[in-house]
Amino acid sequence: GGMGAVYEAIHATMQRRVALKILNTDLVSNPAALERFRREALLSGRLKHPNAITIYDYGMSAVGEAYIVME
């Protein structure tokens, strides 16, 4: 997408396959883009529907990357 990239990953603690969405590094310094990304995680995390993904986590990595972890 325009805001980031999605990767297949293994959740280190749970040892399960997840999708990891990383915000483009050039947008992390943009407060509006960072807030939009955060809102995406929060609002998507509230959805409960068979056709909607489950959000497991979101935050900032130790190296300053904004991420969303989802099924």
C-alpha positions in Angstrom: 0.0 0.0 0.0 0.9 3.7 0.0 1.6 3.9 3.7 3.6 0.8 4.3 4.5 -2.8 3.5 3.1 -6.1 4.8 5.3 -9.1 5.5 4.7 -12.6 6.5 6.4 -13.2 9.9 6.6 -15.6 12.9 5.4 -14.1 16.2 8.5 -14.8 18.4 6.6 -15.5 21.6 3.5 -17.3 20.2 5.4 -19.1 17.5 2.6 -18.5 15.0 2.5 -17.1 11.5 1.3 -13.4 11.4 1.1 -10.5 9.0 3.4 -7.6 10.0 2.5 -4.2 8.6 5.4 -1.7 8.8 4.8 2.0 8.2 7.1 3.5 5.5 10.1 5.0 7.3 9.7 8.4 5.7 6.2 8.6 7.2 7.2 7.9 10.8 8.4 11.5 11.3 5.0 12.7 9.9 2.7 13.1 13.0 -0.5 13.0 10.8 0.6 9.7 9.1 1.7 8.2 12.4 -1.7 9.1 14.0 -3.6 7.6 10.9 -1.6 4.4 11.3 -2.3 4.2 15.0 -6.0 4.8 14.4 -6.0 2.1 11.8 -4.7 -0.4 14.4 -7.1 0.7 17.1 -10.2 0.8 14.9 -9.4 -2.5 13.1 -8.7 -4.1 16.5 -12.3 -3.4 17.6 -13.8 -5.2 14.7 -15.2 -8.7 15.3 -16.4 -10.2 12.0 -15.6 -13.4 10.1 -14.4 -11.3 7.2 -12.2 -8.9 9.2 -8.7 -9.6 10.3 -7.7 -9.8 14.0 -5.2 -7.3 15.2 -2.8 -8.8 17.8 -0.5 -5.8 18.6 0.8 -2.5 17.4 3.5 -0.1 18.4 7.0 1.2 17.7 10.0 -1.1 17.4 13.3 -0.4 19.2 14.7 1.1 16.0 11.7 3.4 15.5 9.5 1.5 13.1 5.7 1.7 13.5 4.1 -1.7 13.1 0.8 -3.6 13.3 0.8 -7.3 14.0 -2.3 -9.1 12.6 -3.6 -12.5 11.6 
